[in-house]
Amino acid sequence: MLNVLEPRHQKLAGATTLEITDITADVARLDGFDRHEQVWLGRDTARGLTAIVSIHTTVLGPALGGTRIWPHVSFEAGVIDALRLSRGMTFKSAIAGLPLGGGKAVIIADAKKDKTPAMLEAYAEMLNKLQGQYITAEDVGMTLADADFLAERAPNVSGTTKGGSGNPSPFTAQGTFVGLKAALRHRTGSDALSGVRVGVQGLGSVGWSLCEKLHAEGAVLTVSDLDVVRTARAAEKFGATVVSGDAILSADVDIFAPCALGGILSAETIPQLKAGIVAGAANNQLATAEDGMRLVERGILYAPDYVINAGGVINVAAEMAEGGYSVGAVSPRVEKIADTLAAIFQRADREGRTTDAVAETMAREIVEAARK
């Protein structure tokens, strides 16, 4: 593995105020740590940056994962988020058959109030030091314009408009859509959506695009989002029923599609679900490892998040393919998400295991084979 920072604590040369520290040993005790190769802290007080870059593994290739800007309640909460998300990226890339490892960055800040050009410039300096080890792209709080800004200053940025493939959200939404239909087919024997009630939590780029696809095939939508303008538009365009963030969990729907932040499925929320299927684009939907079994006990079919939402990373990875980027090459791989989920559902039934446990086993088998 490329060790890009020596010594363990390094202040960069020149006038920069950025300091980067290897905090791997310090965070090994935290929930979500799973043989992570390295975890870096980038801090620049003068420019308002506190960034955690978590590298889960580079066994299959350089670690790819978006940068999330989010005002976590504590530094530890931000680290745990990065640890869990980077591990999920390893599993996502492995199951999707991509030559990439898993990484994730979390900038602890409010994207609406704290994000400044100076902060992003400091983060770009950090990305430059991680060339060969980490490749980033958009995530919550990080826009396409932000990615373009970073790409002008660091080469290890994907999903941009300038030489990249642009916003990966439509591909994430398409993969989620075909994965949702695969879950419906496994549960009912048909993937016809006409009259099927779907609750969509989160109307960002992915959630909105998913609603468009569901509405086009006749699904009956119930939606929630913190942005009342978005929910009003959904009511007008899709005839959707609008409910609060909490009420979406207990909405009388057939399928629940979480497309906001993670940790939504827990011991407290799972008993509220009326849906027989959970199939959405949010990362880290299970709050704990036990929640997969809680869903099984309720008779709910779960589409593992890092399998169903892999369309975006499949698209970003295509930028690195020999011969250059081609949408025509991406779409068939995104469509195969349905086949992968069908195989997971069948194996889970055959082995009497949860779908998330089966998906993790499959991903770890691929990584361990590569280690040998």
C-alpha positions as CSV (number, residue, x, y, z in Angstrom):
1,M,0.0,0.0,0.0
2,L,1.2,3.5,-0.8
3,N,2.0,5.4,2.4
4,V,1.7,8.9,1.3
5,L,2.3,10.7,4.5
6,E,5.5,10.5,6.5
7,P,6.1,11.1,9.4
8,R,2.9,10.3,11.3
9,H,2.2,14.0,11.9
10,Q,3.1,16.4,9.1
11,K,2.6,20.1,8.6
12,L,2.9,20.8,4.9
13,A,5.7,22.9,3.6
14,G,5.3,26.5,2.6
15,A,2.6,28.9,3.7
16,T,-0.1,26.3,4.2
17,T,-1.9,26.1,7.5
18,L,-3.0,22.5,6.9
19,E,-1.9,19.7,9.2
20,I,-2.5,16.0,8.4
21,T,-2.3,13.3,11.0
22,D,-2.6,9.5,10.8
23,I,-5.2,8.7,13.5
24,T,-5.7,5.0,12.6
25,A,-4.4,3.7,15.9
26,D,-6.5,6.2,17.8
27,V,-9.8,5.3,16.2
28,A,-9.3,1.5,16.2
29,R,-11.5,1.2,19.3
30,L,-14.5,2.8,17.7
31,D,-17.6,1.2,16.3
32,G,-17.2,0.6,12.6
33,F,-13.5,0.0,12.6
34,D,-12.8,-3.1,10.5
35,R,-9.2,-3.7,9.7
36,H,-9.1,-0.2,8.1
37,E,-5.7,0.4,6.5
38,Q,-5.5,4.1,7.4
39,V,-7.6,7.0,8.7
40,W,-6.3,10.5,8.2
41,L,-7.3,13.7,9.9
42,G,-6.9,17.0,8.0
43,R,-7.2,20.1,10.1
44,D,-6.8,23.7,9.1
45,T,-8.2,26.0,11.7
46,A,-7.5,29.2,9.7
47,R,-9.6,28.0,6.8
48,G,-12.3,26.1,8.7
49,L,-11.4,22.5,7.7
50,T,-11.8,19.4,9.8
51,A,-11.8,16.4,7.5
52,I,-11.6,12.7,8.1
53,V,-10.5,10.5,5.2
54,S,-11.1,6.8,6.0
55,I,-9.3,4.2,3.8
56,H,-10.9,0.8,4.4
57,T,-8.9,-1.2,1.9
58,T,-6.9,-0.8,-1.3
59,V,-6.6,-4.5,-2.0
60,L,-8.7,-4.3,-5.1
61,G,-7.5,-0.9,-6.1
62,P,-7.4,2.7,-5.0
63,A,-10.1,3.6,-2.5
64,L,-13.0,5.4,-4.1
65,G,-15.7,7.2,-2.1
66,G,-17.4,10.5,-1.9
67,T,-16.8,13.4,0.4
68,R,-19.7,14.2,2.8
69,I,-20.0,17.6,4.4
70,W,-22.2,17.2,7.5
71,P,-22.4,19.0,10.9
72,H,-21.9,15.9,13.1
73,V,-22.6,16.4,16.8
74,S,-19.1,15.3,17.7
75,F,-15.8,14.5,16.1
76,E,-16.2,10.9,17.2
77,A,-19.6,10.7,15.4
78,G,-17.9,12.0,12.2
79,V,-15.2,9.4,12.4
80,I,-17.6,6.6,13.0
81,D,-19.6,7.8,10.0
82,A,-16.5,7.8,7.8
83,L,-15.5,4.3,9.1
84,R,-18.8,2.7,8.3
85,L,-19.2,4.5,4.9
86,S,-15.7,3.5,3.8
87,R,-16.3,-0.1,4.7
88,G,-19.6,0.0,2.8
89,M,-17.7,1.4,-0.3
90,T,-15.4,-1.6,-0.2
91,F,-18.4,-4.0,-0.2
92,K,-20.1,-1.9,-2.9
93,S,-17.2,-2.0,-5.3
94,A,-16.4,-5.6,-4.7
95,I,-19.9,-6.9,-5.4
96,A,-20.2,-4.6,-8.4
97,G,-17.0,-6.2,-9.8
98,L,-15.0,-2.9,-9.8
99,P,-11.2,-2.8,-9.4
100,L,-11.5,-0.3,-6.5
101,G,-11.2,-0.3,-2.8
102,G,-13.3,1.5,-0.2
103,G,-12.8,5.0,1.1
104,K,-14.9,7.9,2.4
105,A,-14.3,11.4,3.5
106,V,-16.3,13.4,6.1
107,I,-15.9,17.1,6.5
108,I,-17.4,18.1,9.8
109,A,-19.3,21.3,8.8
110,D,-22.7,22.7,7.8
111,A,-22.6,22.8,4.0
112,K,-25.1,25.7,4.0
113,K,-23.2,27.9,6.4
114,D,-19.6,26.8,6.7
115,K,-18.6,25.7,3.2
116,T,-16.2,28.3,1.7
117,P,-13.7,28.4,-1.1
118,A,-10.9,28.6,1.5
119,M,-12.2,25.5,3.2
120,L,-12.4,23.6,-0.1
121,E,-8.9,24.8,-1.0
122,A,-7.5,23.3,2.2
123,Y,-9.3,20.1,1.5
124,A,-7.9,20.0,-2.1
125,E,-4.4,20.2,-0.5
126,M,-5.2,17.1,1.6
127,L,-6.5,15.3,-1.5
128,N,-3.2,16.0,-3.3
129,K,-1.3,14.3,-0.5
130,L,-3.5,11.2,-0.9
131,Q,-3.0,10.6,-4.6
132,G,-2.7,6.9,-5.4
133,Q,-4.6,6.0,-2.3
134,Y,-7.9,7.9,-2.4
135,I,-10.3,9.1,-5.1
136,T,-13.3,11.2,-4.2
137,A,-16.5,12.4,-5.7
138,E,-19.8,14.1,-4.6
139,D,-21.8,13.1,-1.6
140,V,-24.2,14.8,0.8
141,G,-23.3,18.5,1.1
142,M,-20.8,18.3,-1.8
143,T,-22.1,19.6,-5.1
144,L,-21.0,19.0,-8.6
145,A,-19.7,22.6,-8.7
146,D,-17.7,21.7,-5.5
147,A,-16.2,18.7,-7.3
148,D,-15.2,20.8,-10.2
149,F,-13.6,23.3,-7.9
150,L,-11.6,20.5,-6.2
151,A,-10.7,18.9,-9.5
152,E,-9.0,22.1,-10.6
153,R,-6.7,21.7,-7.6
154,A,-6.3,18.0,-7.2
155,P,-6.2,15.2,-9.8
156,N,-7.9,12.5,-7.6
157,V,-11.5,13.8,-8.0
158,S,-14.1,12.0,-10.1
159,G,-17.6,12.7,-11.2
160,T,-16.9,16.2,-12.5
161,T,-18.2,18.1,-15.5
162,K,-14.7,18.9,-16.7
163,G,-13.3,15.7,-18.2
164,G,-15.5,13.6,-16.0
165,S,-18.9,11.9,-16.3
166,G,-20.8,14.6,-14.3
167,N,-23.4,14.0,-11.7
168,P,-23.6,10.2,-10.8
169,S,-27.0,10.6,-9.2
170,P,-29.1,9.5,-12.2
171,F,-27.2,6.2,-12.3
172,T,-27.6,5.7,-8.5
173,A,-31.3,6.3,-9.0
174,Q,-31.5,3.8,-12.0
175,G,-29.7,1.1,-10.0
176,T,-32.1,1.7,-7.1
177,F,-35.1,1.5,-9.4
178,V,-34.1,-1.8,-11.0
179,G,-33.1,-3.1,-7.5
180,L,-36.5,-2.1,-6.1
181,K,-38.2,-4.0,-8.9
182,A,-36.0,-7.0,-8.3
183,A,-37.1,-7.0,-4.6
184,L,-40.8,-6.7,-5.6
185,R,-40.4,-9.5,-8.1
186,H,-38.8,-11.8,-5.5
187,R,-41.5,-11.0,-2.9
188,T,-44.6,-11.1,-5.2
189,G,-43.5,-12.8,-8.4
190,S,-44.1,-9.7,-10.5
191,D,-42.2,-6.4,-10.8
192,A,-45.2,-4.5,-12.1
193,L,-45.4,-1.2,-10.2
194,S,-48.9,0.0,-11.2
195,G,-50.8,0.6,-8.0
196,V,-47.9,-0.4,-5.7
197,R,-47.5,2.0,-2.8
198,V,-44.0,3.3,-2.3
199,G,-42.8,5.6,0.5
200,V,-39.7,7.7,-0.5
201,Q,-37.8,9.3,2.3
202,G,-35.6,12.1,0.9
203,L,-36.1,14.1,-2.3
204,G,-32.5,15.0,-3.2
205,S,-31.1,14.2,-6.6
206,V,-31.4,10.5,-6.2
207,G,-34.8,10.4,-4.4
208,W,-36.4,12.8,-6.9
209,S,-35.1,10.8,-9.9
210,L,-36.4,7.6,-8.3
211,C,-39.8,9.2,-7.8
212,E,-39.9,10.1,-11.5
213,K,-39.2,6.5,-12.5
214,L,-41.8,5.1,-10.0
215,H,-44.5,7.6,-11.1
216,A,-43.9,6.8,-14.7
217,E,-44.7,3.1,-14.0
218,G,-47.9,3.9,-12.0
219,A,-46.6,3.6,-8.4
220,V,-48.6,5.5,-5.7
221,L,-46.1,7.7,-3.9
222,T,-45.8,8.9,-0.3
223,V,-42.9,11.2,0.3
224,S,-41.0,13.1,3.0
225,D,-38.2,15.7,2.9
226,L,-37.1,18.5,5.1
227,D,-37.4,20.9,2.2
228,V,-41.1,21.9,1.9
229,V,-40.6,23.3,-1.6
230,R,-39.5,19.8,-2.8
231,T,-42.4,18.1,-1.2
232,A,-44.9,20.6,-2.6
233,R,-43.4,19.9,-6.1
234,A,-43.7,16.2,-5.6
235,A,-47.3,16.5,-4.6
236,E,-48.0,18.6,-7.7
237,K,-45.9,16.5,-10.2
238,F,-46.5,13.0,-8.9
239,G,-49.7,13.3,-7.0
240,A,-47.7,12.2,-3.9
241,T,-49.0,12.2,-0.4
242,V,-46.6,14.3,1.8
243,V,-45.9,13.3,5.3
244,S,-43.4,14.3,8.0
245,G,-39.9,12.7,8.3
246,D,-41.1,10.5,11.2
247,A,-44.4,9.6,9.7
248,I,-42.9,8.1,6.6
249,L,-41.6,5.2,8.7
250,S,-45.2,4.2,9.6
251,A,-46.8,5.1,6.3
252,D,-49.2,2.5,4.9
253,V,-47.0,1.5,1.9
254,D,-45.8,-1.7,0.3
255,I,-42.2,-0.6,-0.2
256,F,-40.1,1.8,1.9
257,A,-37.3,3.6,0.0
258,P,-35.0,5.5,2.3
259,C,-33.0,8.0,0.2
260,A,-31.7,10.3,2.8
261,L,-29.1,9.8,5.6
262,G,-28.3,6.4,7.1
263,G,-29.1,4.7,10.4
264,I,-32.8,4.9,9.7
265,L,-33.5,1.2,10.4
266,S,-33.2,0.5,14.1
267,A,-34.7,-1.3,17.1
268,E,-36.9,1.8,17.5
269,T,-38.0,2.3,13.9
270,I,-38.3,-1.2,12.5
271,P,-41.5,-2.0,14.6
272,Q,-43.1,1.0,13.0
273,L,-42.7,-0.2,9.4
274,K,-45.8,-1.3,7.5
275,A,-43.9,-1.9,4.3
276,G,-43.0,-5.5,3.3
277,I,-39.9,-4.4,1.4
278,V,-37.1,-1.9,2.2
279,A,-35.3,-0.9,-1.0
280,G,-33.7,2.6,-1.1
281,A,-30.5,4.5,-2.0
282,A,-29.4,5.7,1.5
283,N,-26.0,4.5,2.8
284,N,-25.7,2.6,6.1
285,Q,-29.4,2.1,6.5
286,L,-29.0,-0.5,9.3
287,A,-28.2,1.3,12.6
288,T,-26.6,-1.9,14.0
289,A,-25.7,-5.4,12.8
290,E,-28.7,-6.8,14.6
291,D,-31.2,-4.8,12.6
292,G,-31.0,-7.1,9.6
293,M,-32.4,-9.9,11.7
294,R,-35.1,-7.6,13.1
295,L,-36.3,-7.0,9.6
296,V,-36.4,-10.7,8.9
297,E,-38.4,-11.3,12.1
298,R,-40.9,-8.7,10.9
299,G,-41.1,-10.5,7.5
300,I,-39.5,-7.5,5.7
301,L,-37.3,-8.1,2.6
302,Y,-34.2,-5.8,2.7
303,A,-32.2,-4.9,-0.3
304,P,-28.7,-4.2,1.1
305,D,-27.9,-0.6,0.6
306,Y,-24.4,-0.9,-0.8
307,V,-25.7,-3.3,-3.5
308,I,-28.8,-1.4,-4.6
309,N,-27.1,2.0,-4.6
310,A,-24.0,1.0,-6.6
311,G,-25.0,2.7,-9.8
312,G,-23.2,5.9,-9.0
313,V,-19.9,4.3,-8.2
314,I,-20.2,2.1,-11.3
315,N,-20.5,5.3,-13.3
316,V,-17.6,7.1,-11.6
317,A,-15.4,4.0,-12.0
318,A,-16.0,4.0,-15.7
319,E,-14.1,7.3,-16.0
320,M,-10.9,5.3,-15.2
321,A,-11.6,2.6,-17.9
322,E,-9.1,2.2,-20.7
323,G,-10.4,3.9,-23.8
324,G,-12.3,6.6,-21.8
325,Y,-15.8,7.0,-20.4
326,S,-18.8,5.6,-22.2
327,V,-22.4,5.8,-21.0
328,G,-23.1,2.8,-23.2
329,A,-20.7,0.7,-21.2
330,V,-22.1,1.9,-17.8
331,S,-25.8,1.3,-18.3
332,P,-25.7,-2.5,-18.7
333,R,-23.6,-2.8,-15.5
334,V,-26.1,-0.7,-13.6
335,E,-28.9,-2.9,-14.9
336,K,-27.1,-6.0,-13.5
337,I,-27.7,-4.7,-10.0
338,A,-31.1,-6.4,-10.3
339,D,-29.5,-9.8,-11.0
340,T,-27.0,-9.4,-8.1
341,L,-29.9,-8.7,-5.7
342,A,-31.9,-11.6,-7.0
343,A,-28.9,-13.9,-6.3
344,I,-28.6,-12.4,-2.8
345,F,-32.3,-12.9,-2.0
346,Q,-32.2,-16.5,-3.3
347,R,-29.0,-17.3,-1.3
348,A,-30.5,-15.8,1.9
349,D,-33.6,-17.9,1.5
350,R,-31.5,-21.0,0.8
351,E,-29.1,-20.5,3.7
352,G,-31.6,-19.1,6.2
353,R,-29.6,-15.9,6.6
354,T,-30.3,-12.2,6.4
355,T,-29.7,-10.5,3.0
356,D,-27.2,-8.1,4.5
357,A,-25.2,-10.9,6.0
358,V,-25.1,-12.7,2.6
359,A,-24.1,-9.6,0.8
360,E,-21.2,-8.9,3.2
361,T,-20.0,-12.6,2.9
362,M,-20.0,-12.2,-0.9
363,A,-18.0,-9.0,-0.7
364,R,-15.5,-10.3,1.8
365,E,-15.0,-13.4,-0.3
366,I,-14.0,-11.2,-3.2
367,V,-11.6,-9.1,-1.1
368,E,-10.0,-12.1,0.6
369,A,-9.5,-13.8,-2.7
370,A,-7.7,-10.7,-4.0
371,R,-5.4,-10.7,-0.9
372,K,-4.1,-14.2,-1.8
